[in-house]
Amino acid sequence: MTTPQLSRRALLGTFGAGLGAAALSTLTACSRGGGDVGGPADVTYQLSWTHSVQFGGTYLAHSEGFFDALDLTVALAAGGPNVAGDTNTVSGQALMNISGGDGVARSNAEGADLVIVGAQYQRAANTILSLGDAPLESPEDMVGKQIGVAGANVPALDAFLDINGIAKGDVEYVPSQYDPAVLTAGQVDGLFCFYNDLPVALRVQGVDAYSMLLADFGYNPMSQVYTVLRESLDDEAVRDQIVRLIRGDAQGWQVYQQDPIAAAELVVDEYPDAGLDLDTQKEQAKVQLDIMFSDATEQFGFAWYTDEQVLESLDLFDRLGIEGATPEMWDHSILDEIYADGPTA
C-alpha cells in the first residue's frame, strides 16, 4: 500500500531540526528596521512543510484578504525536506516561520536567538497508529509489541515510554520508513506517525485503524509554533508586522474552524501541482480540528498557550537531551495584544 502525498515531515525528526553550527556560523540576520508602525509591509511567512490543508487557515487568510486588510503583502513560502525554516528566520529571509518547540530549542542551543510567540497545535500530532482489530489504546498496550519508528523519531518514542514508566526494552522498535504498509502487512503492531496524515490516509482507503495520541498520555510538546527572532520584538515597526501577521493568520484559522472543507477545496485549487487528493485533504481538514482547537482557544483565542505548557516543554527538552532552554524562549506579549479584547482576532 502506498500513501497519498501528505503534509507532515516524515524523517526529519520529531518537529524540526536545529540549525547546525556550521550553518549558524555563516548567517547574518538581515535588517528588519525601517518603516512606520502600521505602515504597508512586504513580509515572508515560512511554512513548516509543503503546501497542504495542514496550513488551511493561513491560505484562507490569504484568499479572504485578511492580510491585505492589515496592510501586509504576505508571501507564503513552502517548506519541505530541504528547507530549514528556523534558518530562514535567522537569516532574515522570513519574518516568521512555523517550527516545533524542540526544533527551536535545538536551534537556540546552536546559537540562534529565536522566540516562540504562539502555538497552533493545542495537542501534538504524534500518535501510535494500530489496526482496528488489534488497537493499542494505552502505553501499557505497547508492552511486548513491535512498533515501527523512523530513526529520527526514536528519541520522541523513548521519551514517551519514559514518561509513562515503561522500560524501553519492553517494547521492540522496528526501523521503518514513513509508510503504513509495514502496519497493514502485519510486520508491526503499531507505527509512530502523525495524527493528521497516515491515519487519514488509511481512513480514506477504508482501512479500520486506531490512533493513540501521545499527547493524551503525557507527551505533548508544543508544535507548529509561531517563531520569530528576539531582535524582531525589540524593533517597534517589525514587532507590529508580527502582530498583524499573526492576527490575520488567526482570523483565517477562525474561518477554518467553521468550514474546514472550504480550506481543503481552496488548497487543492490553489496548488494543483502539489499532487493533493481532495478526499484526503477534506478528511485531514476535519481531523485537524481535534488538535488545533481546545477549551483554551475558545476562551482566550487561537494559538494560545499557558505557563504550564511551557514548563511541560522544558521538562521534555531535558528528556530529549536539549540543553539551555529557559522560559525566556517564549514571549506571550503578541497574543496578549491580539486578544486584549477577547478571543476573536
Sequence and secondary structure as in RCSB ss.txt:
>XXXX:A:sequence
MTTPQLSRRALLGTFGAGLGAAALSTLTACSRGGGDVGGPADVTYQLSWTHSVQFGGTYLAHSEGFFDALDLTVA
LAAGGPNVAGDTNTVSGQALMNISGGDGVARSNAEGADLVIVGAQYQRAANTILSLGDAPLESPEDMVGKQIGVA
GANVPALDAFLDINGIAKGDVEYVPSQYDPAVLTAGQVDGLFCFYNDLPVALRVQGVDAYSMLLADFGYNPMSQV
YTVLRESLDDEAVRDQIVRLIRGDAQGWQVYQQDPIAAAELVVDEYPDAGLDLDTQKEQAKVQLDIMFSDATEQF
GFAWYTDEQVLESLDLFDRLGIEGATPEMWDHSILDEIYADGPTA
>XXXX:A:secstr
      SS SSS SS     HHHHHH        S TT  EEEEEE SSSSSGGGHHHHHHHHTTHHHHTTEEEE
EE   TT  HHHHHHHTS SEEEEEHHHHHHHHHTT  EEEEEES SS  EEEEEETTS   SGGGGTT EEEE 
GGGHHHHHHHHHHTT  GGGSEEEE  S THHHHTTS SEEEEETTSHHHHHHHTT  EEEEEGGGGT    EEE
EEEEHHHHHSHHHHHHHHHHHHHHHHHHHHHHH HHHHHHHHHHH GGG   HHHHHHHHHHTHHHH  HHHHHH
 TT   HHHHHHHHHHHHHHT  S  GGGB  HHHHHHTTT S  
